[in-house]
Amino acid sequence: MIPTRPIVVFGSVNIDVCAYSDRLPRPGETVHGTRYTMGLGGKGANQAAAAARLGGQVEMVGRIGSDAFGEMARSRLADFGVHTGHLSSDPGHPTGIAAIGVESSGENCITVVGGANMAVSGEDVAQAAPLFGDAAILLLQLEIPLAAGLTAASAVRAGGGRIILDPAPVPHAGLAADVFRAVDAMTPNEIETESLVGLRPTTPDEAAVAAQRLTERGLSIAIVKMGAKGVWYRGLGQQGYIPPFPVKAVDTVAAGDCFNGGLAFALARGNDLATAVRFAAACGALATTRAGAADSAPTLMDVSALLG
Ligand code: ADP
């Protein structure tokens, strides 16, 4: 078998602890919950899990703590088929967590503690240098320090790989011009699009304008995700709109991450942009039909069935 170049994800790994109660506590109050769940989360881990569940060859680079949550996260990633040989255990910082409260109305509140994710640095790129040089696709998000992500981007570009940045969460100060030149593609949702180009798209026409503004800033590919309103793409000589796949959405957590994992998988296997975005949109739609973050990622069989 000819060895394929991997999809490398350089990003956050969290454990999501989700407590359910009839109503959320007010400040100073304690309420009795009805149940809780613990699952793999963090945008990096979610995107890695999504690409691996589809059958992609996926390497996760990042940091977890030397603690029980770190071991849990590593083993969950491995269950999805993600390679974790370059995921470091950092004795100086705890594994990142998201502490999530959900009440019966569906309202939630979330505290994310980045922990070891925020200690990721250029050292993590150096220790996995051959891997970055060999990557077909690098998936980045903004839950680790941006400087480290940019170091990885330049290593991947030098090796001829393609870089997809999910600009989530967008920093208050926005993104500097050099970030747009350091990556090939960005995949903002409506809110992130507004932060980046000053326009919150709600229609395909508005998304087309936003995508044009994004490419004018130096990207070769702009993909504007609009949740249940579908997605617009522009780049590599193609542009167009993919309407939302009709699904019964129950939980939209990680829809965007499953979209990005699917996009990387489809591009790595040689699909053109239009085909890859349609595949990714099917992955995002299917993710909304299941609860959880990484756990909501679809299989290739699920996606093929939806694509028809
Ligand atoms: P994010 O999670 O980053 O906010 P979105 O909510 O835009 O991202 O979801 C990513 C993609 O998943 C969308 O562009 C769309 O293709 C698909 N998607 C999300 N929600 C739905 C939905 N309710 N119905 C159909 N497709 C959806």
Boltz pocket constraint, residues with backbone or C-beta under 6 A from the ligand:
constraints:
  - pocket:
      binder: B
      contacts: [[A, 168], [A, 187], [A, 189], [A, 190], [A, 224], [A, 225], [A, 226], [A, 227], [A, 228], [A, 229], [A, 230], [A, 231], [A, 242], [A, 244], [A, 245], [A, 246], [A, 247], [A, 249], [A, 252], [A, 253], [A, 254], [A, 255], [A, 256], [A, 257], [A, 259], [A, 280], [A, 281], [A, 282], [A, 283], [A, 284], [A, 285], [A, 288]]
      max_distance: 6.0
